[in-house]
């Protein structure tokens, strides 16, 4: 008693633009549920708005018409930037900040170089395939000095130091000041 259930195949939409994927799914009589994801540098690269994953997969046997297919599409790129800290900055405790186009995008906690020789900016994200950043160092959070210019390429997964600056105030004797 009731309308007979019609089974349909799930189309393969991985690698398609989310709008094209949605249309292809709906053309099969299925419901599309788009979900934004940020892909990491370890993931396979997909351009913005392209489907990276789907559930159920196209290899699933047929499913009832009207079922929901989730599509996960690239809404940006997530990455970490790890930088080496200088051992000759005038003090041994300082702040490290990250800048993009003249705007601070991340400020690290106060760093003690006796305990750490590098700093990682975690969970950064961008919608651009390539992005450029400047890492700055400061004793007091006000007087900042450029430390590195960095380029991030989401397509290749490369984080590259473009320029290293050495014009920050150094310790006069190589000894430690606090």
C-alpha positions in Angstrom: 0.0 0.0 0.0 1.7 3.2 -1.1 3.8 4.4 -3.9 6.5 1.9 -5.0 10.1 2.9 -4.2 12.2 3.6 -7.2 15.9 3.0 -6.8 18.4 5.3 -8.6 22.2 5.3 -9.1 24.3 7.8 -7.2 26.2 9.9 -9.7 30.0 10.5 -9.3 30.4 14.2 -8.6 33.8 14.3 -7.0 35.9 16.9 -8.8 32.9 18.8 -10.1 31.9 22.4 -9.2 29.4 22.2 -6.4 26.6 23.8 -8.5 27.1 21.3 -11.3 27.3 18.4 -8.8 24.1 19.6 -7.1 22.3 19.7 -10.5 23.6 16.2 -11.5 22.4 14.7 -8.1 19.0 16.4 -8.3 18.6 15.3 -12.0 18.7 11.7 -10.6 15.8 12.4 -8.2 18.1 12.7 -5.2 18.4 15.5 -2.6 21.8 17.3 -2.4 23.3 18.5 0.9 26.3 20.7 0.3 28.8 20.9 3.2 31.8 23.3 3.3 35.2 21.9 4.2 38.7 23.4 4.4 41.2 21.1 2.8 44.7 20.8 4.3 48.1 20.8 2.6 48.1 17.0 3.1 44.8 16.5 1.3 44.5 16.2 -2.5 44.2 19.7 -4.0 40.8 20.9 -5.2 39.9 24.4 -6.4 37.4 26.5 -4.4 33.8 25.3 -4.6 34.8 21.9 -6.1 33.6 18.6 -4.6 36.2 16.7 -2.6 34.1 13.9 -1.2 30.6 12.6 -1.4 28.4 10.3 0.8 27.2 7.8 -0.3 29.9 7.2 -3.0 29.0 6.5 -6.6 30.1 3.0 -6.1 27.2 2.4 -3.7 24.4 0.2 -5.0 21.3 2.0 -6.0 19.5 4.0 -3.4 15.9 5.1 -3.0 14.8 8.1 -5.0 14.6 11.2 -2.8 17.5 10.1 -0.6 20.1 12.6 0.4 23.6 12.7 -1.0 26.1 14.8 1.0 28.7 16.6 -1.1 31.8 18.1 0.7 33.2 21.0 -1.3 36.4 23.1 -0.9 35.6 26.4 1.0 39.3 27.2 1.5 42.6 25.9 2.6 43.9 25.2 6.1 47.6 25.0 7.0 50.2 25.6 9.7 53.3 27.7 9.3 56.4 26.7 11.3 59.2 29.2 11.6 62.6 29.0 13.2 63.2 31.6 15.9 66.4 33.6 16.1 68.8 32.9 18.8 70.4 36.3 18.6 67.4 38.6 19.2 68.2 41.2 21.9 66.0 39.5 24.4 65.3 35.8 25.0 61.5 36.3 25.4 59.4 37.9 22.7 56.3 37.8 20.6 56.0 36.4 17.1 53.2 37.7 14.8 51.9 36.8 11.4 50.8 39.5 8.9 49.0 39.4 5.5 48.7 42.5 3.4 49.6 44.8 6.4 47.0 43.2 8.7 48.0 41.0 11.6 46.3 37.6 11.2 47.8 35.8 14.2 49.7 36.7 17.3 51.6 34.0 19.2 51.9 33.9 23.0 55.1 35.2 24.5 57.9 32.9 23.5 60.9 32.0 25.6 63.7 31.0 23.3 65.3 28.9 26.0 62.4 26.6 25.7 61.6 26.8 22.0 63.7 27.2 18.9 60.7 27.4 16.5 57.1 28.6 16.6 54.1 27.2 14.7 51.1 29.3 13.6 48.3 26.7 13.7 45.1 26.5 11.8 45.6 29.3 9.4 43.2 29.5 6.4 42.8 31.2 3.1 40.6 31.1 0.1 43.5 31.9 -2.2 45.6 29.3 -4.0 48.7 31.3 -3.1 49.1 33.7 -0.1 52.0 35.8 1.2 52.7 36.4 4.8 55.3 38.3 6.9 56.5 37.0 10.2 57.4 39.7 12.7 59.2 39.6 16.0 58.8 42.0 19.0 60.1 42.3 22.5 57.1 44.3 23.7 54.3 43.6 21.2 54.8 47.2 19.8 58.2 47.6 18.2 58.1 44.9 15.6 60.8 43.8 13.2 60.4 41.7 10.1 61.7 38.2 10.4 60.5 36.3 7.3 58.5 36.7 4.2 56.7 33.5 3.4 54.7 32.2 0.5 52.0 29.5 0.8 50.8 27.5 -2.2 47.7 25.5 -1.5 47.9 23.7 -4.8 51.4 22.3 -4.4 51.3 22.1 -0.6 54.5 24.2 -0.3 55.3 26.7 2.3 58.4 28.6 1.3 60.5 31.3 2.9 61.0 34.0 0.3 63.2 36.3 2.4 64.8 36.1 5.8 65.5 39.4 7.5 68.4 40.0 9.9 67.9 43.7 10.8 66.3 43.1 14.1 68.2 44.2 17.2 70.7 41.5 18.2 72.3 40.8 21.5 75.4 42.8 21.8 77.6 40.1 23.3 75.6 37.1 22.2 74.7 36.7 25.9 71.2 36.7 27.3 69.3 39.7 28.3 65.8 39.7 29.9 
